[in-house]
């Protein structure tokens, strides 16, 4: 079983079209969506996609349905793709899972099979053993910075370094929130790097008043600063005293 991160998958797809079976798992739904889109874009001609793409749900898949879908020949193309979502619904002795494992032991060469797991549990070992596993775990540190930089570059956005840092702090590195904020930033008609005050105004969190800033003050035993940050931090969307 080969294991790839999303960047590794994207680099691999730049060299050769996907073949065989892929298993998309991990806690970040956005990364799974991006991995799925990258695989489909590389495997299928846009004009023929509707003819060569099937979406199935593991939760209501009949035992012979997957093999039938995978044995269908591609139309005017070299390959077709079958996507199976909700893999987490398959238990060890599920009526749908065992036929899938048997198919993976002798897959159709003209079909790419993509499993997508909806939750963040560990991948199913029986299925993953026959697949290339795409690990869509939460991004941290340099990996998160690279992901955000790529999205900003794709949207034609340049942020000043302190604005970039504030955006990460204000969103807590949540990919869904970052995606929404990048979309907002792309609507601004601005030339040159965007400053942190503009980012703070757009996000709705001023510089120095994030949850991370409050946590830092607590860890430094800076009681006065931590206390002063309580009202603005509690006013943030999605923040409560319990959290």
ZIBELJO-V979316 format. One record per run of one state. SS is the DSSP state (h for helix, s for strand, l for the rest). FROM is the first residue (numbers start at 0). TO is the last residue. Records with the same first field share a line. If there is no record, write none. Layout:
SS = FROM-TO / FROM-TO
This chain:
l = 0-1 / 4-4 / 13-19 / 25-27 / 43-44 / 51-51 / 60-63 / 71-78 / 85-85 / 89-95 / 105-109 / 116-123 / 128-130 / 135-139 / 154-157 / 159-159 / 171-173 / 186-192 / 194-194 / 203-209 / 219-221 / 234-242
s = 2-3 / 20-24 / 52-56 / 79-84 / 110-115 / 131-134 / 158-158 / 193-193
h = 5-12 / 28-42 / 45-50 / 57-59 / 64-70 / 86-88 / 96-104 / 124-127 / 140-153 / 160-170 / 174-185 / 195-202 / 210-218 / 222-233
